[in-house]
């Protein structure tokens, strides 16, 4: 952690990755995940407001009778009180349905809880909500040592997101904490509530 990639080495095909600390890691395959850049160049002269994508209100409306959905849409999510753009197929599907409903006259805000998951070998990773930098992190279920836990991300006393590690059922349950001021998870005898300290910090006894 905290070490970047300085370069990819090899003749004709990759053989190793050189890190910023001088280490070299042997590799015959490298996966580069860089996200996406919204393709909005064709809209430069449209009069629409472009920021990190097509800027929309909480109805996904960019202008009168103009709506956007999917990876290109940056909209105001009233649940979190902020603009966001989510690169995930689930969001694209849900946002498309919301836009269709608004085009048909429902006039409703699109305020979902963003979600993603990833299965990494024997680890099931799940995230609900927003995981902001600088948030207060607490373990709401399980323990880091056991390899099964759910972490809540709080800012100003409000839970903005939860991250689950090999605890799908508990992660779904604790999703309900998101958006509730000073929310506290149900306390069960087998559960631990342990503050997480950033690397390098020494917890007080």
KEMARKOL-836467 format. One record per residue (C-alpha): residue number from 1; residue in one letter; x, y, z. Coordinates in steps of 0.1 Angstrom, whole numbers. Example, Ala and Ser with C-alpha at 12.3 -4.5 7.8 and 13.67 -1.06 7.14 Angstrom:
<recs>
REC  nr rest     x     y     z
REC   1    A   123   -45    78
REC   2    S   137   -11    71
</recs>
This chain:
<recs>
REC  nr rest     x     y     z
REC   1    X     0     0     0
REC   2    X    12    35    -8
REC   3    X    35    23   -35
REC   4    X    29    32   -71
REC   5    X    39    18  -105
REC   6    X    69    34  -121
REC   7    X    69    13  -153
REC   8    X    61   -19  -171
REC   9    X    91   -38  -184
REC  10    X    97   -65  -211
REC  11    X   107   -71  -247
REC  12    X    77   -78  -269
REC  13    X    56   -87  -239
REC  14    X    55   -78  -202
REC  15    X    79   -96  -179
REC  16    X    79   -74  -148
REC  17    X    65   -43  -131
REC  18    X    88   -17  -116
REC  19    X    75     0   -85
REC  20    X    82    35   -73
REC  21    X   103    22   -43
REC  22    X   127     4   -67
REC  23    X   113   -31   -63
REC  24    X   106   -52   -94
REC  25    X    77   -77   -94
REC  26    X    77  -105  -120
REC  27    X    45  -105  -141
REC  28    X    34  -121  -174
REC  29    X     0  -104  -174
REC  30    X    -9   -68  -162
REC  31    X   -45   -55  -158
REC  32    X   -47   -17  -160
REC  33    X   -80    -3  -146
REC  34    X   -82    34  -153
REC  35    X  -120    41  -153
REC  36    X  -136    61  -181
REC  37    X  -137    97  -193
REC  38    X  -172   109  -203
REC  39    X  -174   115  -240
REC  40    X  -190   150  -240
REC  41    X  -169   167  -267
REC  42    X  -198   165  -291
REC  43    X  -219   185  -267
REC  44    X  -195   215  -263
REC  45    X  -217   238  -283
REC  46    X  -250   224  -271
REC  47    X  -255   249  -243
REC  48    X  -257   221  -217
REC  49    X  -236   225  -186
REC  50    X  -207   200  -187
REC  51    X  -186   192  -157
REC  52    X  -176   156  -149
REC  53    X  -200   145  -175
REC  54    X  -234   160  -183
REC  55    X  -245   181  -153
REC  56    X  -280   172  -142
REC  57    X  -304   181  -114
REC  58    X  -319   155   -90
REC  59    X  -343   144  -117
REC  60    X  -314   136  -140
REC  61    X  -325   166  -161
REC  62    X  -298   185  -180
REC  63    X  -322   211  -195
REC  64    X  -359   214  -204
REC  65    X  -369   180  -220
REC  66    X  -332   169  -219
REC  67    X  -322   140  -196
REC  68    X  -291   119  -192
REC  69    X  -284    85  -177
REC  70    X  -255    61  -173
REC  71    X  -218    67  -170
REC  72    X  -220   101  -187
REC  73    X  -245   116  -163
REC  74    X  -235   136  -132
REC  75    X  -265   143  -111
REC  76    X  -274   157   -77
REC  77    X  -282   128   -53
REC  78    X  -304   143   -26
REC  79    X  -297   113    -3
REC  80    X  -261   124     0
REC  81    X  -264   161    -7
REC  82    X  -238   160   -35
REC  83    X  -233   156   -72
REC  84    X  -220   123   -83
REC  85    X  -213   102  -114
REC  86    X  -213    64  -109
REC  87    X  -196    40  -134
REC  88    X  -216     9  -127
REC  89    X  -240   -11  -147
REC  90    X  -266   -13  -119
REC  91    X  -266    25  -116
REC  92    X  -270    28  -154
REC  93    X  -300     5  -154
REC  94    X  -317    22  -124
REC  95    X  -310    57  -137
REC  96    X  -324    48  -171
REC  97    X  -357    36  -154
REC  98    X  -358    68  -134
REC  99    X  -353    90  -165
REC 100    X  -380    71  -184
REC 101    X  -404    76  -155
REC 102    X  -397   114  -154
REC 103    X  -402   116  -192
REC 104    X  -436   101  -186
REC 105    X  -444   127  -160
REC 106    X  -437   111  -127
REC 107    X  -413   140  -116
REC 108    X  -393   120   -90
REC 109    X  -358   124   -76
REC 110    X  -332    98   -84
REC 111    X  -315    92   -50
REC 112    X  -301    57   -49
REC 113    X  -275    42   -26
REC 114    X  -246    34   -50
REC 115    X  -235    -3   -48
REC 116    X  -208   -25   -62
REC 117    X  -193   -59   -54
REC 118    X  -162   -79   -64
REC 119    X  -153  -115   -58
REC 120    X  -115  -117   -54
REC 121    X  -106  -154   -50
REC 122    X  -120  -164   -16
REC 123    X  -130  -128    -6
REC 124    X  -164  -113   -13
REC 125    X  -161   -75   -12
REC 126    X  -193   -54   -11
REC 127    X  -198   -16    -8
REC 128    X  -230     4    -3
REC 129    X  -231    42    -3
REC 130    X  -202    65    -5
REC 131    X  -168    59    11
REC 132    X  -155    94    16
REC 133    X  -118   102    24
REC 134    X  -112   113    59
REC 135    X  -143    95    73
REC 136    X  -144    79   107
REC 137    X  -142    41   103
REC 138    X  -156    16   127
REC 139    X  -161   -21   125
REC 140    X  -199   -28   130
REC 141    X  -198   -65   126
REC 142    X  -171   -92   131
REC 143    X  -134   -84   133
REC 144    X  -105   -77   109
REC 145    X   -87  -106   124
REC 146    X  -115  -131   116
REC 147    X  -116  -121    79
REC 148    X  -154  -114    82
REC 149    X  -164   -79    90
REC 150    X  -185   -48    80
REC 151    X  -170   -13    82
REC 152    X  -191    19    85
REC 153    X  -179    52    71
REC 154    X  -191    81    91
REC 155    X  -187   119    86
REC 156    X  -202   144   110
REC 157    X  -220   117   128
REC 158    X  -238   104    97
REC 159    X  -231    70    80
REC 160    X  -223    76    43
REC 161    X  -213    41    34
REC 162    X  -206     5    45
REC 163    X  -180   -19    32
REC 164    X  -184   -57    38
REC 165    X  -157   -83    37
REC 166    X  -170  -119    34
REC 167    X  -202  -108    52
REC 168    X  -229  -104    26
REC 169    X  -259  -108    48
REC 170    X  -246   -85    75
REC 171    X  -236   -59    48
REC 172    X  -271   -58    34
REC 173    X  -285   -54    69
REC 174    X  -261   -26    79
REC 175    X  -269    -8    46
REC 176    X  -299     6    65
REC 177    X  -275    28    86
REC 178    X  -267    49    56
REC 179    X  -281    85    59
REC 180    X  -292    81    95
REC 181    X  -276   106   118
REC 182    X  -257    89   147
REC 183    X  -269    55   135
REC 184    X  -256    26   156
REC 185    X  -256   -10   144
REC 186    X  -276   -35   165
REC 187    X  -253   -49   192
REC 188    X  -249   -87   193
REC 189    X  -228  -107   217
REC 190    X  -205  -120   189
REC 191    X  -200   -86   173
REC 192    X  -171   -63   178
REC 193    X  -171   -25   176
REC 194    X  -135   -17   170
REC 195    X  -121    16   157
REC 196    X   -98    13   127
REC 197    X   -66    33   129
REC 198    X   -49    45    97
REC 199    X   -15    29    90
REC 200    X    12    44   112
REC 201    X   -12    55   139
REC 202    X    -9    39   173
REC 203    X   -42    34   191
REC 204    X   -43    46   227
REC 205    X   -47    18   253
</recs>
